Structure formats: C-alpha cells, structure tokens
C-alpha cells in the first residue's frame, strides 16, 4: 500500500505498508517528493527503529531502537541494557543505562569520548551502593561504596579527603584529611593525618611533608617539616601540644595539671627521668634519686648538696641548697641538740647571713652574722634586740606600728589594741605604762613627749608631755599660722547657762556604782554641738561622746562676759556710791 497526500513537488507525504519480505513494514514520509526528509517507522530483522533519513534513504540515523528481548536504545541502535540512552556527539558524549536486577548494575551514568571513554557511573553492586569509574566496559574502578553500615573510600593510594578543596593538590598516598581546605597544597607527601579547617593547608602549592598529625582549626597551617604533631585551635607556631615522631618528643606549651599520679620510666630500672634544656635533671639508678645538672650528681643521701658549693664540692650542712653562681645558699644543720636553718650570701661560712637556731634549751633564736637579733624563749617570751626577755614582748629600741585600713569594721579601726581582761584583782586591771622623760626637769631641760599625735603627712597636732618633775600636760596645735577667718565668737554665757549638768550612775550591773556628775551627750549636742559626737544605733560599739575640752573656750568666754557685766555693775555702783555720798553730804549741810 502506498498512500500519498499530493504529487506536488513542493510538498507531500507518504504512508507505506509492505510485506514481511520487504525491508520495512511501515514507513511515514514527510516533505517534498524531490527532496524528501521523512520521519519513518522501520522494522529491520524483527527490530523496531525510529529513524531520520535523507530524501533518497541513502543516509539515515536510527534515533530509537527496540530489540525483541526488550532492550531499548535512545541515540544508539545497540542498546546494552533495558534502557540505554546516549548522546550523538562525536568528540564527547554521555550514556544512561538502566538494567534489571539480574545484571551487575541497576543504573549507570557515562560521560566521556567514545574513542576514549572514562565515564563516571552510578552503580549497584551486590546490594551495595557504589560510585565508580569505568573505562569502556573493561576497567571498572569503584571509589565509593555504601553498604548500609560503612562508607568505603576505594582507591589505589589509600588517601581519603572530606571537605571543600581538601587535598586539592594531593598526589601522595595514605593521607587522611577532614575539613575544608585542609592539606590543600600538599602534593607528594604521604601518611599525613589532618583534622580541622585549613589544617596543614601549606603556604603554597608544592608543600610536600609526610607523617604529620595535625588536629584543630588551622593547626600546622604553614608547617614545612615532617613527622610532627600539632594540636591547636589556631595557626600558632607554638601549638598547645607539639610532637616529633622521629625524635619520640612531646612538648606542651602551657601549664600542665595532673589529676592522679605521674609515673616516669615505667618498667625501667634506671635512667634519666627528666631533662631540662637537654641536661639531665632527675634520674634514678634503682636505689637513689639524683637531682642536678651535670656531674657529680646530687644523691638524696646525707649530706644533701643541691647546686655548686663555692670553694668546695662538699656541703658543710646536712642539707645545703646553693644557687648556680654560688651567690646564696640555704642550709639545714643539726649540732648536738641544736637545729639550725641558715640563709646566707656568697660565702661558705657557717656564721654568715641569717641563722634561725632552735637551741638545746628550747629557745628559738634569730641571728645575723652571728649576732643575736631576736629570741623566743620556751616560756613564750619574745625579745627583739635583747637575748633575755622578761616580759611576753620586750623590744629594745625604737618601734613603729602601722596598718592600712581596708574596711569600716570596728575591729579594723585601730592599729593595735591593749587589752587586760583580768578580773581577779580590781586594783590591777591596768592597761599601758609609759616609762619615759626625765627624773629632774631643769631650766634648760627639753620636756619629753610621752605620746605624740600626728597626721599622716607628719604634722604634729598634739602631744602628752612632761610638764615638770611630777606632772604631765596635754598640748594640742593652736598656731595662728594654721588658722583663717579668725573672729570673735558668738557664743557665751547664755549658751553655757543652757547646758544641763546632771548626776547619774553608769550602767554596769553593779548596785554599788559610784554616782557621777557630768553631761549627757545628746543634751549637750542640742545646745553646743561642737562639744558632742553623735553615736550609732549600738551604744556598746558606737556610743554618743563628749569633748570636754571644747567647753573650755565657752567657759572662758562666759567668764569674760560675766566679768564684763561685773565691771559694768562696778562702774555703775561707783557712780551710784558717789552720788549717794554727795546726797548724804548735802543732807548733813542742811541739818
């Protein structure tokens, strides 16, 4: 059957049906009769094709092929699997293969040139999921396999990389790197283990190092050596933990804390335990420990010498510690029943420097250059500047007490406290005795100060001094040169007359308390505040107080006011007396 739509040379169409003996059963044409470019359906040897062809059928291309066994090809007339899709490019192309469960793969993706195909494939192999390279169905090279439990990275050099540009330039073997840009510029180095962003990336391409273990952010960023250990969270050249595998060395750049025990040279009977800057510092021979640098070593046996001894290799004490230059030493010695601790300078003398000696009589003595400076007796008496103290504290020489006040606590407000809490003798609850001054005060004798009061800048503001042979006086600063805005006072006898004088007893739990006459601080504060000091809530810690001396100027002014009144009255009395005398005289004359 040959059906055509028109015989026009310009356009036309055909539908042909042929017998099985013909080369085609069904053919569709489209195009002009003299220049046909039909799209045809074709059956060739029991195979179904969809083909494009030229007008004379001299050249045609099979675009789709369907084999009787069910294999279908798009872009190929020789499908290799149930669905085989390929491009038509000459220099490069791609393939997609779908297969059934009986084949060695379910899905395969190819890319590459037909003449030299090196495609990447997506593969299912023995129920595992694989990514692999495949060269023309000949050389199958898997590089990643997932089996539901593990991730297998398969290659010929044993290297594994995970992260952006990780191991980018690598051509070595047995390298493992995790972290973006880590081990990026290493080319031929081998056996590197790297973990961290940019760890071991190298300063430039061609950084070839091997056997390194680098852990942390930018750890070993610019490393150039091999067989190194870096544990750090920065690109520091002095990482927290540094090691050299080829030298069996580990270095910790920082402070170390150990919870538990530290064991050195386990299983080794003798040898060096600690080196300092390449020198032996601590070692054991199985029986002794030795500490020191160089030889001879310092065994911990009597006597003990640590460090060089000036002028001698033998210590003069049971234990002697000397600095490297021999400028100072600490010595511990026992002589008979005496125990001695000596701190000395550049000398090998037993009498030099400071010596603390526990004497056989039980006293503890501090000596300097063999001169006694302080002694604490077995009776608990401390003598400073004296070797025979007769009191709990005895000081021979000038003394000074001072303290920096750091709080407002009442216990911190004073440099020192003199306390006598004895209650077994009401007549001997004394506090402080000051023995000073002169037995006889002459005309040219300077009066001695028993107590001097000064400000922090050293200015004297008051003193308790010897007045004469048998009395003292309290002086305080009143220098006109230290005062300003000097003017007559506005207080006087009226203020004084308003001050109450009271009789009272102090509360002390004793019914036999002696009555006292004086002032009440709260009342005095209301009348004359300068003579009273306000207290706090607790009267036992911060009571209201008065300053009796502040009343002296008031009393003097009151006396002056009173004297002025007296003088005025005296003058008035004199005037009246003179007038009375004149009147009496006139009366006498009249009579």
Secondary structure, 3 states (H helix, E strand, C coil): CEEECCCCCCCCEEEEECCCCCCCCEEEEEEECCEECCEEEEEECCEEEEEEECCCCCCEEEEEEECCCCCEEECCCCCCCCEEEECCCCCCEEEEEECCCCCCCCEEEEEECCCCCCEEEEEEECCEEEEEEEECCCEEEEEEEECCCCEEECCCCCCEEECCCCCCCCCCCCCEEECCCCCCCCCCCCCCEEECCCCCCCCCCCCCCCCCEEECCCCCCCCCCCCEEEECCCCCCCCCEEEEHHHCEEEECCCCCCCCCCCCCCCCCCEEEEEECCEEEEEECCCCEEECCCCCCEECCCCEEECCECCECCCCCCEEEECCCCCCEEEEEEECCEEEEEEECCCCCCCCCEEEEECCCCCEEEEECCEEEEEECCCCCEEECCCCCCCCEEECCCCCCCCCCCCCCHHHCCCCCCCCCCCCCCCCCCCCCCCCCCCCCCCCCCCCEEEEEECCCCCEEEEEEEEECCEEEEEECCCHHHCCCCCCCCCCHHHHHCCCCEEECCCCCCCCCCCEEECCHHHHHHHCHHHEECCCCCCCCCCCEECCCHHHHHHHHHHHHHHHHHHHHHHHHHHHHHHHHHHHHHHHHHC
